[in-house]
Amino acid sequence: MVGRREPLNALTTLRFFAAFRVMLYHAVAWDRQSFWLRGLMATPIGVSYFFVSSGFLLTYTYADRPIALREFWTRRAERILPVYYLGLVVAIPMLIATGGISLGRVVATLALVQAWNPRTALYWNFPAWALSALAFFYFALPFALRITTRMSSRRILVLSAIVWALSVVSGLVYAWLRPDGLASVTLYTRADWLNVLKFNPLLRLPEFLLGVCAGQLFRRWGGFGPRAVRIFSITVVALAAALLLVQLLPYPVANSGCMDPLLAIVLVCLATDNAVTRFFSRPVFVRLGQSSFCLYMVHAPLLSYAQALLPASWRHRPVYLLATIPTIVFIALALYTWIEAPISAALRRRRSGAQRHRQQTFAPGTRPP
C-alpha cells in the first residue's frame, strides 16, 4: 500500500484547466466553429474530470484510514459550501433577471438536491448542479471504499470496466429510445429525460466510482514509475483524437463518460513523480488550481453580466473572450484569496478547537466542566 499523504499538486493544477475549459465551453457558440475546434473544446469532458478526479483524490486520502462519517461529511461541507453559496450570491441578479423565482426551486438549490429533479437541475446558477451530484458522492464514498478496499486488484479492474460501461450504456439507451421524442439532440438541447441523463447524480455516480477504482489501484501499484511521462504523452494524444472522433457519435453518448478511462490514466500519470508532474506542481500553477472551485462557481453569472454590459457586436469576436476570460480568472483568484481561503481556515480552526475541547473535557481522570 502507498501510505504517503503528500499533496498531489499537479492534480490541483489540472483542476484549473478543467474549470477553465468548462468556462470556455459556456463562453463560445461552438456550433459555429470548425470541426477541429468544436471537437477539442466543445466536447463535454470538464465535469467528467471533476467527478473522476474527486473519486481518485478522496480514495488516495481516506482509503487506508478509518472514516468517522460525521467528521468526514463535516470536512466535505466545509470544503464546498462556502464557495457554493458564494456562487449563488453572485448569481442572484441573474436569477432575478430570469423572473422565474420559485420557493421550491430555491430551497432545493440551497439544500444541494436540485440535480435530482430534471426541471431544477440548472436553476439559479446552472454549473452548481455538479456540486449537487458531488454531495451525493460524498455520502456514497465511505461505502464505496469499504467495498473496494476488500477487493483484489483484478476485481477492481473488472469493476472499473463495469462502471464505465454503465456510463456509456446510459447514453446509448437514451439515443435508442429517444424518450423526449427529439429528432436530434445537441449541446444546447434541454428536455426532461435528457436532463436526467446529464445531471442526475445516480447516472453520474459511475464516473465517480471509476475514480475510486483508479485511486485504489494507484495506492496498490504506486503509479506508472519511469514510464509515466511516455504513457502520459500517449494518453494526451489519444484523448485529443477521442475528442475529435466522439463528436461523430450521438450527443447523449458523447456526454456519457466515453473518455473517462483516459482521464483516469492521466490522473495516475500526474500522481506519479516525474518531470511533467514537477512542472505542473509549480506554485503559480497550484495557485490557479486552488482557485478553480471559485472559477467554476462564478464563471456562468459573470459571463452573463459581461454579455449584458459589453456591446452585442462583441459577442462573437475574439475581443469578447480577451476582455472577459482573463477578468473572470482574476476575479476567481481574488475570491479564493480573500474569501474562500480565509473562511476555510477559520472553519478548520473552529473544528480543531472543538475537537481539542472534547478531548480535554472527556479525557480519563477529568470531570466535565
C-alpha positions as CSV (number, residue, x, y, z in Angstrom):
1,M,0.0,0.0,0.0
2,V,1.2,3.5,-0.7
3,G,0.8,5.2,2.6
4,R,2.1,8.7,1.8
5,R,-0.1,11.7,2.0
6,E,1.8,14.3,0.1
7,P,-0.5,16.8,-1.7
8,L,-0.8,15.9,-5.4
9,N,-0.2,19.4,-6.6
10,A,-0.2,18.5,-10.3
11,L,-3.8,17.3,-10.0
12,T,-4.7,20.6,-8.3
13,T,-3.2,22.4,-11.4
14,L,-5.1,20.1,-13.7
15,R,-8.3,21.1,-11.9
16,F,-7.8,24.7,-13.0
17,F,-7.5,23.6,-16.7
18,A,-10.7,21.6,-16.3
19,A,-12.6,24.5,-14.8
20,F,-11.1,26.8,-17.5
21,R,-12.3,24.5,-20.2
22,V,-15.8,24.4,-18.7
23,M,-15.8,28.2,-18.8
24,L,-14.8,28.3,-22.5
25,Y,-17.5,25.7,-23.1
26,H,-20.1,28.1,-21.8
27,A,-18.5,31.3,-23.3
28,V,-18.4,30.3,-27.0
29,A,-21.0,29.4,-29.5
30,W,-19.3,26.2,-30.5
31,D,-21.8,25.1,-33.1
32,R,-20.5,27.9,-35.3
33,Q,-16.9,26.7,-35.0
34,S,-14.8,24.3,-37.2
35,F,-14.8,20.6,-36.7
36,W,-11.4,20.8,-35.0
37,L,-12.3,23.5,-32.6
38,R,-15.7,22.0,-31.9
39,G,-14.2,18.7,-31.1
40,L,-11.3,19.8,-28.9
41,M,-13.1,22.4,-27.0
42,A,-16.9,21.7,-27.1
43,T,-17.0,18.0,-26.2
44,P,-18.3,17.8,-22.7
45,I,-15.4,16.5,-20.6
46,G,-14.6,19.0,-17.8
47,V,-17.3,18.0,-15.4
48,S,-16.4,14.3,-16.0
49,Y,-12.9,15.1,-15.0
50,F,-14.1,16.7,-11.7
51,F,-16.1,13.5,-10.9
52,V,-13.3,11.1,-11.7
53,S,-10.6,13.1,-10.0
54,S,-12.8,13.6,-6.9
55,G,-13.2,9.8,-6.5
56,F,-9.4,9.4,-7.1
57,L,-8.3,12.0,-4.7
58,L,-10.7,11.1,-1.9
59,T,-9.6,7.5,-2.2
60,Y,-6.0,8.5,-2.1
61,T,-6.7,10.4,1.1
62,Y,-9.0,8.2,3.0
63,A,-8.8,4.6,1.7
64,D,-6.4,3.2,4.3
65,R,-7.7,5.1,7.4
66,P,-10.9,4.7,9.4
67,I,-13.5,7.2,8.5
68,A,-15.6,8.9,11.1
69,L,-18.7,9.6,9.0
70,R,-19.7,12.8,10.8
71,E,-16.2,14.2,10.7
72,F,-15.8,13.3,7.0
73,W,-19.0,14.8,5.9
74,T,-18.3,17.9,8.0
75,R,-15.0,18.3,6.3
76,R,-16.6,18.0,2.9
77,A,-19.3,20.6,3.8
78,E,-16.6,23.0,4.9
79,R,-14.9,22.4,1.6
80,I,-17.7,23.0,-0.8
81,L,-20.5,25.0,1.0
82,P,-18.7,28.4,1.3
83,V,-17.9,28.7,-2.4
84,Y,-21.2,27.1,-3.4
85,Y,-23.2,29.7,-1.6
86,L,-20.8,32.4,-2.8
87,G,-21.6,31.4,-6.4
88,L,-25.3,31.6,-5.6
89,V,-24.9,35.1,-4.2
90,V,-23.0,36.2,-7.3
91,A,-25.8,34.7,-9.4
92,I,-28.7,36.5,-7.6
93,P,-29.0,39.3,-10.2
94,M,-29.1,36.6,-13.0
95,L,-31.8,34.8,-11.1
96,I,-33.9,37.9,-10.7
97,A,-33.5,38.8,-14.3
98,T,-35.0,35.5,-15.4
99,G,-38.1,36.3,-13.5
100,G,-38.5,32.6,-12.5
101,I,-38.1,32.8,-8.8
102,S,-39.7,29.7,-7.2
103,L,-39.6,29.0,-3.4
104,G,-39.4,25.2,-4.0
105,R,-36.6,25.5,-6.5
106,V,-34.7,28.0,-4.3
107,V,-35.0,25.6,-1.3
108,A,-33.8,22.6,-3.5
109,T,-30.8,24.6,-4.7
110,L,-29.9,25.8,-1.2
111,A,-30.1,22.2,0.0
112,L,-27.9,20.8,-2.9
113,V,-30.6,18.5,-4.1
114,Q,-31.5,20.3,-7.4
115,A,-29.8,17.8,-9.7
116,W,-32.3,15.1,-8.7
117,N,-35.1,16.9,-10.5
118,P,-34.6,17.5,-14.2
119,R,-36.6,20.7,-14.0
120,T,-34.5,22.2,-11.2
121,A,-31.0,20.9,-12.1
122,L,-30.0,24.1,-13.9
123,Y,-31.8,26.5,-11.7
124,W,-30.2,29.7,-10.4
125,N,-26.5,29.1,-11.0
126,F,-26.5,26.3,-13.6
127,P,-23.0,24.9,-13.0
128,A,-24.0,24.3,-9.4
129,W,-25.7,21.0,-10.4
130,A,-22.3,19.3,-10.3
131,L,-22.0,20.2,-6.6
132,S,-25.4,18.7,-6.0
133,A,-24.1,15.4,-7.6
134,L,-20.8,15.6,-5.6
135,A,-22.8,16.0,-2.3
136,F,-24.4,12.6,-3.1
137,F,-21.0,11.1,-4.0
138,Y,-19.6,12.2,-0.6
139,F,-22.3,10.2,1.1
140,A,-21.6,7.2,-1.1
141,L,-17.8,7.3,-0.7
142,P,-17.4,5.6,2.7
143,F,-19.4,2.6,1.5
144,A,-17.5,2.5,-1.9
145,L,-14.2,2.5,0.0
146,R,-15.4,-0.3,2.3
147,I,-16.3,-2.5,-0.7
148,T,-13.3,-1.7,-3.0
149,T,-10.7,-2.0,-0.2
150,R,-11.6,-5.6,0.3
151,M,-11.4,-6.4,-3.4
152,S,-8.4,-7.8,-5.3
153,S,-6.8,-5.6,-7.9
154,R,-8.2,-7.9,-10.7
155,R,-11.7,-7.4,-9.4
156,I,-11.2,-3.7,-9.2
157,L,-10.2,-3.7,-12.8
158,V,-13.4,-5.6,-13.7
159,L,-15.5,-3.2,-11.6
160,S,-13.8,-0.3,-13.4
161,A,-14.9,-1.7,-16.7
162,I,-18.4,-2.3,-15.4
163,V,-19.0,1.2,-14.1
164,W,-17.5,2.7,-17.3
165,A,-19.9,0.6,-19.4
166,L,-22.8,1.7,-17.3
167,S,-22.0,5.3,-18.1
168,V,-21.8,4.7,-21.8
169,V,-24.8,2.4,-21.9
170,S,-27.0,5.1,-20.3
171,G,-26.3,7.4,-23.3
172,L,-26.8,4.6,-25.8
173,V,-30.2,3.7,-24.2
174,Y,-31.3,7.4,-24.4
175,A,-30.1,7.6,-28.1
176,W,-32.0,4.4,-28.9
177,L,-35.3,5.0,-27.0
178,R,-35.5,8.8,-27.6
179,P,-37.8,9.3,-24.6
180,D,-38.1,13.0,-25.2
181,G,-39.2,12.4,-28.8
182,L,-36.5,14.6,-30.3
183,A,-35.2,14.1,-33.8
184,S,-31.8,15.5,-32.9
185,V,-30.0,16.4,-29.7
186,T,-27.2,19.0,-29.4
187,L,-25.3,20.5,-26.5
188,Y,-27.9,23.3,-26.4
189,T,-30.9,21.0,-26.2
190,R,-33.0,21.0,-23.0
191,A,-35.5,18.2,-22.3
192,D,-36.6,16.4,-19.1
193,W,-35.1,12.9,-19.9
194,L,-32.0,14.4,-21.4
195,N,-31.6,16.4,-18.2
196,V,-31.9,13.2,-16.2
197,L,-29.2,11.6,-18.3
198,K,-26.9,14.6,-18.0
199,F,-27.4,15.7,-14.4
200,N,-29.0,13.0,-12.2
201,P,-26.4,12.0,-9.5
202,L,-27.2,8.3,-9.8
203,L,-26.4,8.3,-13.5
204,R,-23.2,10.2,-12.9
205,L,-22.2,8.1,-10.0
206,P,-20.3,5.6,-12.2
207,E,-17.8,8.3,-13.2
208,F,-17.0,8.9,-9.5
209,L,-16.7,5.2,-8.8
210,L,-14.3,4.9,-11.7
211,G,-12.1,7.5,-9.9
212,V,-12.4,5.4,-6.7
213,C,-11.2,2.3,-8.6
214,A,-8.3,4.2,-10.1
215,G,-7.4,5.6,-6.7
216,Q,-7.4,2.1,-5.2
217,L,-5.1,0.8,-8.0
218,F,-2.8,3.7,-7.6
219,R,-2.4,3.0,-3.9
220,R,-1.5,-0.6,-4.6
221,W,0.7,-0.2,-7.6
222,G,2.2,3.2,-6.9
223,G,1.6,4.7,-10.3
224,F,3.5,4.0,-13.6
225,G,7.0,4.7,-12.4
226,P,9.6,5.8,-15.1
227,R,7.1,5.1,-17.9
228,A,4.7,7.7,-16.6
229,V,5.9,10.5,-19.0
230,R,5.6,8.3,-22.0
231,I,2.2,6.9,-21.0
232,F,1.1,10.5,-20.3
233,S,2.1,11.7,-23.7
234,I,0.4,8.8,-25.5
235,T,-2.7,9.3,-23.4
236,V,-2.9,13.0,-24.2
237,V,-2.7,12.3,-27.9
238,A,-5.3,9.5,-27.6
239,L,-7.5,11.9,-25.6
240,A,-7.3,14.6,-28.3
241,A,-8.1,12.1,-31.0
242,A,-11.1,10.8,-28.9
243,L,-12.3,14.4,-28.5
244,L,-12.4,14.7,-32.3
245,L,-14.0,11.4,-33.0
246,V,-16.6,11.3,-30.2
247,Q,-18.4,14.3,-31.8
248,L,-19.3,11.9,-34.6
249,L,-21.4,9.9,-32.0
250,P,-24.9,11.0,-30.9
251,Y,-24.6,13.8,-28.3
252,P,-26.1,11.7,-25.5
253,V,-23.4,9.1,-26.0
254,A,-20.6,11.6,-26.2
255,N,-21.8,13.1,-23.0
256,S,-21.9,9.8,-21.1
257,G,-18.3,9.4,-19.9
258,C,-16.8,8.0,-23.1
259,M,-13.3,9.3,-22.2
260,D,-13.3,8.6,-18.5
261,P,-10.7,5.8,-18.7
262,L,-8.3,8.1,-20.5
263,L,-8.9,10.7,-17.8
264,A,-8.2,8.1,-15.1
265,I,-4.8,7.3,-16.8
266,V,-3.9,11.0,-16.9
267,L,-4.7,11.2,-13.2
268,V,-2.4,8.3,-12.4
269,C,0.4,9.7,-14.6
270,L,0.2,13.1,-12.8
271,A,0.0,11.5,-9.4
272,T,3.3,9.6,-10.2
273,D,6.5,11.6,-9.6
274,N,8.0,12.6,-12.9
275,A,9.1,15.6,-14.9
276,V,5.6,16.5,-16.1
277,T,4.3,16.3,-12.5
278,R,7.0,18.6,-11.2
279,F,6.3,21.1,-13.9
280,F,2.6,21.3,-13.1
281,S,3.4,21.5,-9.4
282,R,5.0,24.9,-9.7
283,P,3.4,27.4,-7.2
284,V,1.9,29.7,-9.8
285,F,0.0,26.7,-11.4
286,V,-1.0,25.3,-8.0
287,R,-2.4,28.8,-7.0
288,L,-4.5,28.8,-10.1
289,G,-5.7,25.3,-9.3
290,Q,-6.7,26.3,-5.8
291,S,-8.9,29.0,-7.3
292,S,-10.6,26.5,-9.7
293,F,-13.6,25.9,-7.4
294,C,-14.3,29.7,-7.4
295,L,-13.8,29.9,-11.1
296,Y,-16.3,27.0,-11.7
297,M,-18.9,28.5,-9.4
298,V,-18.8,32.2,-10.6
299,H,-18.0,32.0,-14.3
300,A,-21.6,31.5,-15.5
301,P,-23.1,34.6,-13.8
302,L,-20.0,36.7,-14.7
303,L,-20.3,35.6,-18.4
304,S,-23.9,36.6,-18.3
305,Y,-23.2,40.0,-16.9
306,A,-20.4,40.5,-19.4
307,Q,-22.9,39.8,-22.2
308,A,-25.3,42.3,-20.8
309,L,-22.6,45.0,-20.3
310,L,-20.5,44.7,-23.4
311,P,-21.7,45.6,-26.9
312,A,-23.7,42.9,-28.7
313,S,-21.4,43.1,-31.7
314,W,-18.5,41.8,-29.5
315,R,-20.1,38.5,-28.5
316,H,-18.8,36.5,-31.5
317,R,-15.4,38.3,-31.8
318,P,-12.1,37.4,-30.2
319,V,-12.1,40.7,-28.3
320,Y,-15.0,39.4,-26.2
321,L,-13.0,36.5,-24.9
322,L,-9.9,38.6,-24.5
323,A,-11.9,41.1,-22.4
324,T,-13.9,38.6,-20.3
325,I,-11.9,35.4,-19.7
326,P,-8.8,36.9,-18.0
327,T,-11.0,39.2,-16.0
328,I,-13.1,36.2,-14.7
329,V,-9.9,34.3,-13.9
330,F,-8.6,37.3,-11.9
331,I,-11.9,37.6,-10.0
332,A,-11.8,33.9,-9.2
333,L,-8.2,34.3,-7.8
334,A,-9.3,37.3,-5.7
335,L,-12.3,35.4,-4.4
336,Y,-10.2,32.4,-3.4
337,T,-7.5,34.6,-1.7
338,W,-9.8,36.9,0.2
339,I,-12.9,34.9,0.8
340,E,-12.6,31.1,0.2
341,A,-9.2,30.6,1.8
342,P,-9.9,32.7,5.0
343,I,-13.3,31.1,5.5
344,S,-11.9,27.6,5.1
345,A,-9.1,28.3,7.5
346,A,-11.5,29.7,10.1
347,L,-13.8,26.7,9.8
348,R,-10.8,24.3,10.3
349,R,-9.6,26.2,13.3
350,R,-13.1,26.2,14.8
351,R,-13.4,22.4,14.2
352,S,-9.9,21.7,15.6
353,G,-10.7,23.8,18.7
354,A,-14.0,22.0,19.3
355,Q,-12.2,18.6,19.0
356,R,-9.5,19.7,21.5
357,H,-12.2,20.9,23.9
358,R,-14.0,17.5,23.7
359,Q,-10.7,15.6,24.2
360,Q,-9.9,17.7,27.3
361,T,-13.4,17.5,28.6
362,F,-13.7,13.8,28.4
363,A,-10.1,12.7,29.0
364,P,-9.6,10.0,31.6
365,G,-9.3,11.4,35.2
366,T,-11.1,14.7,34.3
367,R,-14.5,15.9,35.0
368,P,-16.7,17.6,32.5
369,P,-17.0,21.3,33.4
